[in-house]
């Protein structure tokens, strides 16, 4: 009888461990899904910020790469490939950030070029005024 009780206890222990592993596996999958969903949301925000920062004009290619990776992340999420979705979303965030920074840099370079032209026009005007005297 003692051997039988021991076997029953072992079976209950085994079933409890299996139950915990199954629960942990489901929780892990849900956590991974939540994480990849959050990453996709962050990527959407990053792409939107880049677009608002004029990346669609000054960094079209880079913004396109970010949008493509975001679309692939969403597709992977839809196929429940959460790890790939999270990785692609992170890449989209980086690419969108790069596109935004490139657009901001180009905007500053354009402003600098305008200032150079303005300074040159003023220089010529001053030179002409000086030469008339």
Secondary structure, 3 states (H helix, E strand, C coil): CHHHHHHHHHHHHHHHHHHHHHHHHHHHHHHHHHHHHHHHHHHHHHHHHHHHCCHHHHCHHHHHHHHHHHHHHHHHHHCCCHHHHHHHHHHHHHHHHHHHHHHHHHHHHHHHHHHHHHHHHHHHHHHHHHHHC
